Amino acid sequence: MADGVVKVIPVTGMVWAVAITADGKTTKTQTFACRSAAIAAGVQIALQSESLLLIQGLGDECAGTESIQ
């Protein structure tokens, strides 16, 4: 059973965040310039904490000039 929820979500500008929620409260948030880096971090955190992983949003891969085609 999941102890919490790890969310990968888009934030303003081309920044992605990993938010860790347990017992209805967000306990920790990290930001990343790339969606792939945020997803990788989210997967690691979810596996370590036996939590549900939720990936939301579409958008550019990185805050640089790269984009998803």
PQR file of N, CA, C, O and H, with PARSE charges and radii, in Angstrom:
ATOM      1  N   MET A   1       0.837  -1.183   0.000 -0.4000 1.5000
ATOM      2  CA  MET A   1       0.000   0.000   0.000 -0.0000 2.0000
ATOM      3  C   MET A   1       0.879   1.242   0.000  0.5500 1.7000
ATOM      4  O   MET A   1       1.901   1.291   0.684 -0.5500 1.4000
ATOM      5  N   ALA A   2       0.479   2.229  -0.761 -0.4000 1.5000
ATOM      6  CA  ALA A   2       1.272   3.445  -0.886 -0.0000 2.0000
ATOM      7  C   ALA A   2       1.224   4.271   0.399  0.5500 1.7000
ATOM      8  O   ALA A   2       0.171   4.443   1.014 -0.5500 1.4000
ATOM      9  H   ALA A   2      -0.351   2.189  -1.316  0.4000 1.0000
ATOM     10  N   ASP A   3       2.393   4.774   0.782 -0.4000 1.5000
ATOM     11  CA  ASP A   3       2.478   5.628   1.966 -0.0000 2.0000
ATOM     12  C   ASP A   3       2.121   7.069   1.641  0.5500 1.7000
ATOM     13  O   ASP A   3       1.739   7.823   2.535 -0.5500 1.4000
ATOM     14  H   ASP A   3       3.248   4.634   0.282  0.4000 1.0000
ATOM     15  N   GLY A   4       2.235   7.462   0.392 -0.4000 1.5000
ATOM     16  CA  GLY A   4       1.971   8.838  -0.016 -0.0000 2.0000
ATOM     17  C   GLY A   4       1.896   8.917  -1.525  0.5500 1.7000
ATOM     18  O   GLY A   4       1.761   7.906  -2.214 -0.5500 1.4000
ATOM     19  H   GLY A   4       2.546   6.849  -0.334  0.4000 1.0000
ATOM     20  N   VAL A   5       1.987  10.132  -2.022 -0.4000 1.5000
ATOM     21  CA  VAL A   5       1.935  10.371  -3.463 -0.0000 2.0000
ATOM     22  C   VAL A   5       3.120  11.242  -3.848  0.5500 1.7000
ATOM     23  O   VAL A   5       3.403  12.250  -3.201 -0.5500 1.4000
ATOM     24  H   VAL A   5       2.097  10.954  -1.462  0.4000 1.0000
ATOM     25  N   VAL A   6       3.805  10.841  -4.904 -0.4000 1.5000
ATOM     26  CA  VAL A   6       4.880  11.638  -5.479 -0.0000 2.0000
ATOM     27  C   VAL A   6       4.345  12.173  -6.799  0.5500 1.7000
ATOM     28  O   VAL A   6       3.986  11.399  -7.686 -0.5500 1.4000
ATOM     29  H   VAL A   6       3.575  10.021  -5.430  0.4000 1.0000
ATOM     30  N   LYS A   7       4.290  13.508  -6.934 -0.4000 1.5000
ATOM     31  CA  LYS A   7       3.738  14.129  -8.129 -0.0000 2.0000
ATOM     32  C   LYS A   7       4.832  14.840  -8.913  0.5500 1.7000
ATOM     33  O   LYS A   7       5.628  15.588  -8.346 -0.5500 1.4000
ATOM     34  H   LYS A   7       4.581  14.137  -6.213  0.4000 1.0000
ATOM     35  N   VAL A   8       4.864  14.603 -10.215 -0.4000 1.5000
ATOM     36  CA  VAL A   8       5.726  15.348 -11.127 -0.0000 2.0000
ATOM     37  C   VAL A   8       4.788  16.287 -11.871  0.5500 1.7000
ATOM     38  O   VAL A   8       3.916  15.840 -12.616 -0.5500 1.4000
ATOM     39  H   VAL A   8       4.217  13.995 -10.676  0.4000 1.0000
ATOM     40  N   ILE A   9       4.967  17.585 -11.668 -0.4000 1.5000
ATOM     41  CA  ILE A   9       4.034  18.557 -12.216 -0.0000 2.0000
ATOM     42  C   ILE A   9       4.765  19.721 -12.890  0.5500 1.7000
ATOM     43  O   ILE A   9       5.852  20.104 -12.459 -0.5500 1.4000
ATOM     44  H   ILE A   9       5.676  17.948 -11.062  0.4000 1.0000
ATOM     45  N   PRO A  10       4.165  20.284 -13.953 -0.5600 1.5000
ATOM     46  CA  PRO A  10       4.767  21.475 -14.569  0.2800 2.0000
ATOM     47  C   PRO A  10       4.518  22.697 -13.689  0.5500 1.7000
ATOM     48  O   PRO A  10       3.465  22.834 -13.065 -0.5500 1.4000
ATOM     49  N   VAL A  11       5.501  23.566 -13.658 -0.4000 1.5000
ATOM     50  CA  VAL A  11       5.412  24.805 -12.892 -0.0000 2.0000
ATOM     51  C   VAL A  11       5.601  25.946 -13.893  0.5500 1.7000
ATOM     52  O   VAL A  11       5.940  25.682 -15.046 -0.5500 1.4000
ATOM     53  H   VAL A  11       6.356  23.454 -14.164  0.4000 1.0000
ATOM     54  N   THR A  12       5.399  27.166 -13.505 -0.4000 1.5000
ATOM     55  CA  THR A  12       5.557  28.298 -14.410 -0.0000 2.0000
ATOM     56  C   THR A  12       6.932  28.333 -15.072  0.5500 1.7000
ATOM     57  O   THR A  12       7.933  27.913 -14.491 -0.5500 1.4000
ATOM     58  H   THR A  12       5.123  27.380 -12.568  0.4000 1.0000
ATOM     59  N   GLY A  13       6.953  28.831 -16.264 -0.4000 1.5000
ATOM     60  CA  GLY A  13       8.198  28.884 -17.013 -0.0000 2.0000
ATOM     61  C   GLY A  13       8.538  27.476 -17.477  0.5500 1.7000
ATOM     62  O   GLY A  13       7.585  26.717 -17.301 -0.5500 1.4000
ATOM     63  H   GLY A  13       6.140  29.172 -16.735  0.4000 1.0000
ATOM     64  N   MET A  14       9.466  26.971 -17.945 -0.4000 1.5000
ATOM     65  CA  MET A  14       9.593  25.566 -18.308 -0.0000 2.0000
ATOM     66  C   MET A  14      10.260  24.786 -17.181  0.5500 1.7000
ATOM     67  O   MET A  14      11.237  24.072 -17.409 -0.5500 1.4000
ATOM     68  H   MET A  14      10.241  27.587 -18.088  0.4000 1.0000
ATOM     69  N   VAL A  15       9.744  24.920 -15.989 -0.4000 1.5000
ATOM     70  CA  VAL A  15      10.287  24.261 -14.802 -0.0000 2.0000
ATOM     71  C   VAL A  15       9.319  23.168 -14.372  0.5500 1.7000
ATOM     72  O   VAL A  15       8.102  23.323 -14.467 -0.5500 1.4000
ATOM     73  H   VAL A  15       8.951  25.500 -15.804  0.4000 1.0000
ATOM     74  N   TRP A  16       9.878  22.069 -13.903 -0.4000 1.5000
ATOM     75  CA  TRP A  16       9.095  20.929 -13.426 -0.0000 2.0000
ATOM     76  C   TRP A  16       9.380  20.724 -11.956  0.5500 1.7000
ATOM     77  O   TRP A  16      10.502  20.945 -11.500 -0.5500 1.4000
ATOM     78  H   TRP A  16      10.867  21.944 -13.826  0.4000 1.0000
ATOM     79  N   ALA A  17       8.375  20.304 -11.211 -0.4000 1.5000
ATOM     80  CA  ALA A  17       8.538  20.090  -9.772 -0.0000 2.0000
ATOM     81  C   ALA A  17       8.166  18.664  -9.402  0.5500 1.7000
ATOM     82  O   ALA A  17       7.307  18.043 -10.028 -0.5500 1.4000
ATOM     83  H   ALA A  17       7.464  20.125 -11.581  0.4000 1.0000
ATOM     84  N   VAL A  18       8.831  18.164  -8.375 -0.4000 1.5000
ATOM     85  CA  VAL A  18       8.476  16.881  -7.765 -0.0000 2.0000
ATOM     86  C   VAL A  18       7.988  17.219  -6.363  0.5500 1.7000
ATOM     87  O   VAL A  18       8.749  17.710  -5.530 -0.5500 1.4000
ATOM     88  H   VAL A  18       9.529  18.669  -7.867  0.4000 1.0000
ATOM     89  N   ALA A  19       6.720  16.953  -6.117 -0.4000 1.5000
ATOM     90  CA  ALA A  19       6.111  17.245  -4.817 -0.0000 2.0000
ATOM     91  C   ALA A  19       5.777  15.927  -4.129  0.5500 1.7000
ATOM     92  O   ALA A  19       5.174  15.043  -4.737 -0.5500 1.4000
ATOM     93  H   ALA A  19       6.102  16.555  -6.794  0.4000 1.0000
ATOM     94  N   ILE A  20       6.160  15.797  -2.880 -0.4000 1.5000
ATOM     95  CA  ILE A  20       5.914  14.585  -2.106 -0.0000 2.0000
ATOM     96  C   ILE A  20       4.831  14.900  -1.079  0.5500 1.7000
ATOM     97  O   ILE A  20       4.987  15.794  -0.247 -0.5500 1.4000
ATOM     98  H   ILE A  20       6.649  16.515  -2.386  0.4000 1.0000
ATOM     99  N   THR A  21       3.740  14.157  -1.151 -0.4000 1.5000
ATOM    100  CA  THR A  21       2.607  14.385  -0.267 -0.0000 2.0000
ATOM    101  C   THR A  21       2.347  13.139   0.568  0.5500 1.7000
ATOM    102  O   THR A  21       2.297  12.028   0.040 -0.5500 1.4000
ATOM    103  H   THR A  21       3.614  13.430  -1.827  0.4000 1.0000
ATOM    104  N   ALA A  22       2.184  13.326   1.860 -0.4000 1.5000
ATOM    105  CA  ALA A  22       1.846  12.233   2.773 -0.0000 2.0000
ATOM    106  C   ALA A  22       0.851  12.771   3.792  0.5500 1.7000
ATOM    107  O   ALA A  22       1.003  13.892   4.279 -0.5500 1.4000
ATOM    108  H   ALA A  22       2.225  14.228   2.290  0.4000 1.0000
ATOM    109  N   ASP A  23      -0.146  11.992   4.109 -0.4000 1.5000
ATOM    110  CA  ASP A  23      -1.172  12.380   5.072 -0.0000 2.0000
ATOM    111  C   ASP A  23      -1.848  13.701   4.693  0.5500 1.7000
ATOM    112  O   ASP A  23      -2.230  14.485   5.563 -0.5500 1.4000
ATOM    113  H   ASP A  23      -0.269  11.082   3.713  0.4000 1.0000
ATOM    114  N   GLY A  24      -1.992  13.940   3.370 -0.4000 1.5000
ATOM    115  CA  GLY A  24      -2.666  15.151   2.909 -0.0000 2.0000
ATOM    116  C   GLY A  24      -1.841  16.414   2.957  0.5500 1.7000
ATOM    117  O   GLY A  24      -2.360  17.494   2.672 -0.5500 1.4000
ATOM    118  H   GLY A  24      -1.682  13.304   2.664  0.4000 1.0000
ATOM    119  N   LYS A  25      -0.555  16.315   3.313 -0.4000 1.5000
ATOM    120  CA  LYS A  25       0.302  17.489   3.410 -0.0000 2.0000
ATOM    121  C   LYS A  25       1.526  17.313   2.519  0.5500 1.7000
ATOM    122  O   LYS A  25       2.134  16.244   2.491 -0.5500 1.4000
ATOM    123  H   LYS A  25      -0.134  15.439   3.545  0.4000 1.0000
ATOM    124  N   THR A  26       1.880  18.362   1.797 -0.4000 1.5000
ATOM    125  CA  THR A  26       3.090  18.325   0.982 -0.0000 2.0000
ATOM    126  C   THR A  26       4.279  18.495   1.908  0.5500 1.7000
ATOM    127  O   THR A  26       4.404  19.499   2.609 -0.5500 1.4000
ATOM    128  H   THR A  26       1.386  19.231   1.820  0.4000 1.0000
ATOM    129  N   THR A  27       5.152  17.493   1.899 -0.4000 1.5000
ATOM    130  CA  THR A  27       6.274  17.502   2.831 -0.0000 2.0000
ATOM    131  C   THR A  27       7.569  18.000   2.210  0.5500 1.7000
ATOM    132  O   THR A  27       8.452  18.482   2.921 -0.5500 1.4000
ATOM    133  H   THR A  27       5.051  16.677   1.330  0.4000 1.0000
ATOM    134  N   LYS A  28       7.693  17.889   0.883 -0.4000 1.5000
ATOM    135  CA  LYS A  28       8.940  18.272   0.243 -0.0000 2.0000
ATOM    136  C   LYS A  28       8.677  18.570  -1.225  0.5500 1.7000
ATOM    137  O   LYS A  28       7.882  17.883  -1.867 -0.5500 1.4000
ATOM    138  H   LYS A  28       6.977  17.498   0.306  0.4000 1.0000
ATOM    139  N   THR A  29       9.337  19.587  -1.760 -0.4000 1.5000
ATOM    140  CA  THR A  29       9.215  19.920  -3.173 -0.0000 2.0000
ATOM    141  C   THR A  29      10.600  20.214  -3.730  0.5500 1.7000
ATOM    142  O   THR A  29      11.381  20.946  -3.122 -0.5500 1.4000
ATOM    143  H   THR A  29       9.983  20.146  -1.239  0.4000 1.0000
ATOM    144  N   GLN A  30      10.900  19.635  -4.897 -0.4000 1.5000
ATOM    145  CA  GLN A  30      12.151  19.905  -5.595 -0.0000 2.0000
ATOM    146  C   GLN A  30      11.803  20.367  -6.995  0.5500 1.7000
ATOM    147  O   GLN A  30      10.807  19.913  -7.559 -0.5500 1.4000
ATOM    148  H   GLN A  30      10.266  19.040  -5.391  0.4000 1.0000
ATOM    149  N   THR A  31      12.605  21.268  -7.579 -0.4000 1.5000
ATOM    150  CA  THR A  31      12.352  21.722  -8.941 -0.0000 2.0000
ATOM    151  C   THR A  31      13.483  21.290  -9.863  0.5500 1.7000
ATOM    152  O   THR A  31      14.629  21.131  -9.442 -0.5500 1.4000
ATOM    153  H   THR A  31      13.414  21.637  -7.121  0.4000 1.0000
ATOM    154  N   PHE A  32      13.129  21.103 -11.135 -0.4000 1.5000
ATOM    155  CA  PHE A  32      14.066  20.641 -12.151 -0.0000 2.0000
ATOM    156  C   PHE A  32      13.843  21.420 -13.440  0.5500 1.7000
ATOM    157  O   PHE A  32      12.720  21.829 -13.731 -0.5500 1.4000
ATOM    158  H   PHE A  32      12.198  21.232 -11.476  0.4000 1.0000
ATOM    159  N   ALA A  33      14.899  21.626 -14.209 -0.4000 1.5000
ATOM    160  CA  ALA A  33      14.799  22.336 -15.483 -0.0000 2.0000
ATOM    161  C   ALA A  33      14.280  21.422 -16.590  0.5500 1.7000
ATOM    162  O   ALA A  33      13.735  21.909 -17.581 -0.5500 1.4000
ATOM    163  H   ALA A  33      15.812  21.293 -13.973  0.4000 1.0000
ATOM    164  N   CYS A  34      14.437  20.114 -16.442 -0.4000 1.5000
ATOM    165  CA  CYS A  34      14.011  19.161 -17.462 -0.0000 2.0000
ATOM    166  C   CYS A  34      12.930  18.228 -16.933  0.5500 1.7000
ATOM    167  O   CYS A  34      12.991  17.770 -15.792 -0.5500 1.4000
ATOM    168  H   CYS A  34      14.880  19.717 -15.637  0.4000 1.0000
ATOM    169  N   ARG A  35      11.948  17.955 -17.773 -0.4000 1.5000
ATOM    170  CA  ARG A  35      10.879  17.023 -17.421 -0.0000 2.0000
ATOM    171  C   ARG A  35      11.447  15.637 -17.137  0.5500 1.7000
ATOM    172  O   ARG A  35      11.033  14.972 -16.186 -0.5500 1.4000
ATOM    173  H   ARG A  35      11.898  18.327 -18.700  0.4000 1.0000
ATOM    174  N   SER A  36      12.397  15.204 -17.964 -0.4000 1.5000
ATOM    175  CA  SER A  36      12.969  13.864 -17.795 -0.0000 2.0000
ATOM    176  C   SER A  36      13.709  13.736 -16.467  0.5500 1.7000
ATOM    177  O   SER A  36      13.656  12.685 -15.828 -0.5500 1.4000
ATOM    178  H   SER A  36      12.733  15.744 -18.736  0.4000 1.0000
ATOM    179  N   ALA A  37      14.395  14.793 -16.049 -0.4000 1.5000
ATOM    180  CA  ALA A  37      15.099  14.766 -14.756 -0.0000 2.0000
ATOM    181  C   ALA A  37      14.098  14.706 -13.605  0.5500 1.7000
ATOM    182  O   ALA A  37      14.326  14.011 -12.615 -0.5500 1.4000
ATOM    183  H   ALA A  37      14.438  15.646 -16.568  0.4000 1.0000
ATOM    184  N   ALA A  38      13.001  15.427 -13.735 -0.4000 1.5000
ATOM    185  CA  ALA A  38      11.974  15.408 -12.699 -0.0000 2.0000
ATOM    186  C   ALA A  38      11.318  14.030 -12.619  0.5500 1.7000
ATOM    187  O   ALA A  38      11.055  13.532 -11.525 -0.5500 1.4000
ATOM    188  H   ALA A  38      12.815  15.991 -14.539  0.4000 1.0000
ATOM    189  N   ILE A  39      11.054  13.415 -13.765 -0.4000 1.5000
ATOM    190  CA  ILE A  39      10.456  12.076 -13.772 -0.0000 2.0000
ATOM    191  C   ILE A  39      11.410  11.065 -13.158  0.5500 1.7000
ATOM    192  O   ILE A  39      10.994  10.223 -12.363 -0.5500 1.4000
ATOM    193  H   ILE A  39      11.267  13.819 -14.654  0.4000 1.0000
ATOM    194  N   ALA A  40      12.690  11.140 -13.519 -0.4000 1.5000
ATOM    195  CA  ALA A  40      13.678  10.208 -12.955 -0.0000 2.0000
ATOM    196  C   ALA A  40      13.746  10.348 -11.437  0.5500 1.7000
ATOM    197  O   ALA A  40      13.789   9.346 -10.723 -0.5500 1.4000
ATOM    198  H   ALA A  40      13.029  11.824 -14.165  0.4000 1.0000
ATOM    199  N   ALA A  41      13.756  11.578 -10.945 -0.4000 1.5000
ATOM    200  CA  ALA A  41      13.787  11.805  -9.503 -0.0000 2.0000
ATOM    201  C   ALA A  41      12.500  11.300  -8.855  0.5500 1.7000
ATOM    202  O   ALA A  41      12.535  10.697  -7.783 -0.5500 1.4000
ATOM    203  H   ALA A  41      13.721  12.392 -11.525  0.4000 1.0000
ATOM    204  N   GLY A  42      11.371  11.547  -9.505 -0.4000 1.5000
ATOM    205  CA  GLY A  42      10.090  11.086  -8.982 -0.0000 2.0000
ATOM    206  C   GLY A  42      10.016   9.578  -8.875  0.5500 1.7000
ATOM    207  O   GLY A  42       9.497   9.047  -7.893 -0.5500 1.4000
ATOM    208  H   GLY A  42      11.342  12.036 -10.376  0.4000 1.0000
ATOM    209  N   VAL A  43      10.531   8.883  -9.879 -0.4000 1.5000
ATOM    210  CA  VAL A  43      10.545   7.417  -9.861 -0.0000 2.0000
ATOM    211  C   VAL A  43      11.390   6.918  -8.698  0.5500 1.7000
ATOM    212  O   VAL A  43      10.968   6.025  -7.963 -0.5500 1.4000
ATOM    213  H   VAL A  43      10.953   9.314 -10.677  0.4000 1.0000
ATOM    214  N   GLN A  44      12.570   7.481  -8.527 -0.4000 1.5000
ATOM    215  CA  GLN A  44      13.446   7.068  -7.420 -0.0000 2.0000
ATOM    216  C   GLN A  44      12.785   7.287  -6.073  0.5500 1.7000
ATOM    217  O   GLN A  44      12.801   6.405  -5.214 -0.5500 1.4000
ATOM    218  H   GLN A  44      12.913   8.207  -9.124  0.4000 1.0000
ATOM    219  N   ILE A  45      12.208   8.458  -5.890 -0.4000 1.5000
ATOM    220  CA  ILE A  45      11.571   8.782  -4.608 -0.0000 2.0000
ATOM    221  C   ILE A  45      10.385   7.859  -4.352  0.5500 1.7000
ATOM    222  O   ILE A  45      10.207   7.364  -3.239 -0.5500 1.4000
ATOM    223  H   ILE A  45      12.195   9.174  -6.588  0.4000 1.0000
ATOM    224  N   ALA A  46       9.573   7.628  -5.382 -0.4000 1.5000
ATOM    225  CA  ALA A  46       8.395   6.758  -5.229 -0.0000 2.0000
ATOM    226  C   ALA A  46       8.799   5.331  -4.877  0.5500 1.7000
ATOM    227  O   ALA A  46       8.161   4.693  -4.040 -0.5500 1.4000
ATOM    228  H   ALA A  46       9.717   8.031  -6.287  0.4000 1.0000
ATOM    229  N   LEU A  47       9.850   4.830  -5.508 -0.4000 1.5000
ATOM    230  CA  LEU A  47      10.317   3.473  -5.206 -0.0000 2.0000
ATOM    231  C   LEU A  47      10.845   3.387  -3.773  0.5500 1.7000
ATOM    232  O   LEU A  47      10.545   2.434  -3.053 -0.5500 1.4000
ATOM    233  H   LEU A  47      10.368   5.349  -6.188  0.4000 1.0000
ATOM    234  N   GLN A  48      11.626   4.376  -3.367 -0.4000 1.5000
ATOM    235  CA  GLN A  48      12.203   4.358  -2.026 -0.0000 2.0000
ATOM    236  C   GLN A  48      11.147   4.464  -0.934  0.5500 1.7000
ATOM    237  O   GLN A  48      11.270   3.843   0.122 -0.5500 1.4000
ATOM    238  H   GLN A  48      11.869   5.150  -3.952  0.4000 1.0000
ATOM    239  N   SER A  49      10.111   5.252  -1.191 -0.4000 1.5000
ATOM    240  CA  SER A  49       9.095   5.472  -0.154 -0.0000 2.0000
ATOM    241  C   SER A  49       7.840   4.621  -0.355  0.5500 1.7000
ATOM    242  O   SER A  49       6.863   4.757   0.381 -0.5500 1.4000
ATOM    243  H   SER A  49      10.011   5.756  -2.048  0.4000 1.0000
ATOM    244  N   GLU A  50       7.880   3.742  -1.362 -0.4000 1.5000
ATOM    245  CA  GLU A  50       6.731   2.886  -1.688 -0.0000 2.0000
ATOM    246  C   GLU A  50       5.469   3.724  -1.871  0.5500 1.7000
ATOM    247  O   GLU A  50       4.412   3.403  -1.328 -0.5500 1.4000
ATOM    248  H   GLU A  50       8.674   3.632  -1.960  0.4000 1.0000
ATOM    249  N   SER A  51       5.595   4.793  -2.635 -0.4000 1.5000
ATOM    250  CA  SER A  51       4.496   5.721  -2.870 -0.0000 2.0000
ATOM    251  C   SER A  51       3.984   5.606  -4.297  0.5500 1.7000
ATOM    252  O   SER A  51       4.649   5.055  -5.175 -0.5500 1.4000
ATOM    253  H   SER A  51       6.454   5.054  -3.076  0.4000 1.0000
ATOM    254  N   LEU A  52       2.805   6.132  -4.504 -0.4000 1.5000
ATOM    255  CA  LEU A  52       2.210   6.222  -5.821 -0.0000 2.0000
ATOM    256  C   LEU A  52       2.889   7.345  -6.583  0.5500 1.7000
ATOM    257  O   LEU A  52       3.149   8.403  -6.009 -0.5500 1.4000
ATOM    258  H   LEU A  52       2.265   6.580  -3.791  0.4000 1.0000
ATOM    259  N   LEU A  53       3.187   7.144  -7.870 -0.4000 1.5000
ATOM    260  CA  LEU A  53       3.804   8.170  -8.704 -0.0000 2.0000
ATOM    261  C   LEU A  53       2.766   8.703  -9.671  0.5500 1.7000
ATOM    262  O   LEU A  53       2.132   7.932 -10.392 -0.5500 1.4000
ATOM    263  H   LEU A  53       2.976   6.285  -8.336  0.4000 1.0000
ATOM    264  N   LEU A  54       2.586  10.019  -9.692 -0.4000 1.5000
ATOM    265  CA  LEU A  54       1.643  10.682 -10.582 -0.0000 2.0000
ATOM    266  C   LEU A  54       2.418  11.691 -11.422  0.5500 1.7000
ATOM    267  O   LEU A  54       3.048  12.601 -10.883 -0.5500 1.4000
ATOM    268  H   LEU A  54       3.101  10.645  -9.106  0.4000 1.0000
ATOM    269  N   ILE A  55       2.369  11.529 -12.745 -0.4000 1.5000
ATOM    270  CA  ILE A  55       3.056  12.446 -13.652 -0.0000 2.0000
ATOM    271  C   ILE A  55       1.987  13.228 -14.400  0.5500 1.7000
ATOM    272  O   ILE A  55       1.154  12.644 -15.094 -0.5500 1.4000
ATOM    273  H   ILE A  55       1.857  10.790 -13.183  0.4000 1.0000
ATOM    274  N   GLN A  56       2.009  14.550 -14.258 -0.4000 1.5000
ATOM    275  CA  GLN A  56       1.011  15.401 -14.887 -0.0000 2.0000
ATOM    276  C   GLN A  56       1.646  16.321 -15.912  0.5500 1.7000
ATOM    277  O   GLN A  56       2.827  16.653 -15.816 -0.5500 1.4000
ATOM    278  H   GLN A  56       2.686  15.025 -13.694  0.4000 1.0000
ATOM    279  N   GLY A  57       0.852  16.732 -16.900 -0.4000 1.5000
ATOM    280  CA  GLY A  57       1.239  17.792 -17.813 -0.0000 2.0000
ATOM    281  C   GLY A  57       2.044  17.355 -19.012  0.5500 1.7000
ATOM    282  O   GLY A  57       2.695  16.310 -19.023 -0.5500 1.4000
ATOM    283  H   GLY A  57      -0.108  16.462 -16.978  0.4000 1.0000
ATOM    284  N   LEU A  58       1.970  18.184 -20.000 -0.4000 1.5000
ATOM    285  CA  LEU A  58       2.761  18.054 -21.219 -0.0000 2.0000
ATOM    286  C   LEU A  58       3.520  19.349 -21.385  0.5500 1.7000
ATOM    287  O   LEU A  58       3.111  20.385 -20.861 -0.5500 1.4000
ATOM    288  H   LEU A  58       1.441  19.033 -19.990  0.4000 1.0000
ATOM    289  N   GLY A  59       4.604  19.299 -22.100 -0.4000 1.5000
ATOM    290  CA  GLY A  59       5.325  20.542 -22.323 -0.0000 2.0000
ATOM    291  C   GLY A  59       6.716  20.283 -22.831  0.5500 1.7000
ATOM    292  O   GLY A  59       7.083  19.156 -23.164 -0.5500 1.4000
ATOM    293  H   GLY A  59       4.936  18.458 -22.526  0.4000 1.0000
ATOM    294  N   ASP A  60       7.474  21.338 -22.883 -0.4000 1.5000
ATOM    295  CA  ASP A  60       8.842  21.245 -23.364 -0.0000 2.0000
ATOM    296  C   ASP A  60       9.681  20.389 -22.436  0.5500 1.7000
ATOM    297  O   ASP A  60       9.492  20.392 -21.220 -0.5500 1.4000
ATOM    298  H   ASP A  60       7.176  22.253 -22.612  0.4000 1.0000
ATOM    299  N   GLU A  61      10.597  19.667 -23.022 -0.4000 1.5000
ATOM    300  CA  GLU A  61      11.457  18.760 -22.275 -0.0000 2.0000
ATOM    301  C   GLU A  61      12.362  19.522 -21.314  0.5500 1.7000
ATOM    302  O   GLU A  61      12.461  19.161 -20.142 -0.5500 1.4000
ATOM    303  H   GLU A  61      10.750  19.665 -24.010  0.4000 1.0000
ATOM    304  N   CYS A  62      13.018  20.566 -21.795 -0.4000 1.5000
ATOM    305  CA  CYS A  62      13.988  21.293 -20.974 -0.0000 2.0000
ATOM    306  C   CYS A  62      13.740  22.788 -21.040  0.5500 1.7000
ATOM    307  O   CYS A  62      13.022  23.277 -21.912 -0.5500 1.4000
ATOM    308  H   CYS A  62      12.938  20.860 -22.748  0.4000 1.0000
ATOM    309  N   ALA A  63      14.332  23.486 -20.127 -0.4000 1.5000
ATOM    310  CA  ALA A  63      14.186  24.931 -20.081 -0.0000 2.0000
ATOM    311  C   ALA A  63      15.053  25.607 -21.147  0.5500 1.7000
ATOM    312  O   ALA A  63      14.966  26.820 -21.336 -0.5500 1.4000
ATOM    313  H   ALA A  63      14.916  23.088 -19.419  0.4000 1.0000
ATOM    314  N   GLY A  64      15.870  24.844 -21.828 -0.4000 1.5000
ATOM    315  CA  GLY A  64      16.713  25.386 -22.895 -0.0000 2.0000
ATOM    316  C   GLY A  64      15.943  25.504 -24.198  0.5500 1.7000
ATOM    317  O   GLY A  64      14.752  25.817 -24.190 -0.5500 1.4000
ATOM    318  H   GLY A  64      15.940  23.859 -21.675  0.4000 1.0000
ATOM    319  N   THR A  65      16.600  25.262 -25.300 -0.4000 1.5000
ATOM    320  CA  THR A  65      15.962  25.422 -26.602 -0.0000 2.0000
ATOM    321  C   THR A  65      15.359  24.123 -27.108  0.5500 1.7000
ATOM    322  O   THR A  65      14.658  24.133 -28.120 -0.5500 1.4000
ATOM    323  H   THR A  65      17.567  25.008 -25.307  0.4000 1.0000
ATOM    324  N   GLU A  66      15.612  22.996 -26.431 -0.4000 1.5000
ATOM    325  CA  GLU A  66      15.072  21.712 -26.869 -0.0000 2.0000
ATOM    326  C   GLU A  66      13.588  21.658 -26.632  0.5500 1.7000
ATOM    327  O   GLU A  66      13.085  22.293 -25.705 -0.5500 1.4000
ATOM    328  H   GLU A  66      16.182  22.988 -25.609  0.4000 1.0000
ATOM    329  N   SER A  67      12.867  20.902 -27.462 -0.4000 1.5000
ATOM    330  CA  SER A  67      11.442  20.707 -27.238 -0.0000 2.0000
ATOM    331  C   SER A  67      11.057  19.332 -27.743  0.5500 1.7000
ATOM    332  O   SER A  67      11.754  18.747 -28.572 -0.5500 1.4000
ATOM    333  H   SER A  67      13.276  20.386 -28.215  0.4000 1.0000
ATOM    334  N   ILE A  68       9.940  18.814 -27.240 -0.4000 1.5000
ATOM    335  CA  ILE A  68       9.430  17.522 -27.672 -0.0000 2.0000
ATOM    336  C   ILE A  68       8.728  17.702 -29.008  0.5500 1.7000
ATOM    337  O   ILE A  68       7.887  18.590 -29.146 -0.5500 1.4000
ATOM    338  H   ILE A  68       9.373  19.289 -26.566  0.4000 1.0000
ATOM    339  N   GLN A  69       9.049  16.901 -29.964 -0.4000 1.5000
ATOM    340  CA  GLN A  69       8.431  16.984 -31.299 -0.0000 2.0000
ATOM    341  C   GLN A  69       7.262  16.060 -31.416  0.5500 1.7000
ATOM    342  O   GLN A  69       6.625  16.000 -32.468 -0.5500 1.4000
ATOM    343  H   GLN A  69       9.733  16.180 -29.851  0.4000 1.0000
TER
END
